[in-house]
């Protein structure tokens, strides 16, 4: 993945889930890939406003919904960790006013 933002490139996405043996690494890896693809989309498309950002983050949230169906139980710890990662991404790309609930508004977890 080609990420230009150094803060994002060096960020340990989903670190708490990797440390917790409850979550299979292969599922967490897939979640990390979703987040990195989101960052690539933000860098490529440069959302003009929060509404445009929400379109991208909610599409990534849909990917997490599908991941949950496969082999990843997104319960309280995972929900909080994933939401924090979406908030980190929004802030890092200059969207400090983003609403975390809106970022992940399409979630079913």
Order of alpha helices (4+ residues) and beta strands (2+ residues): alpha-alpha-alpha-alpha-alpha-alpha
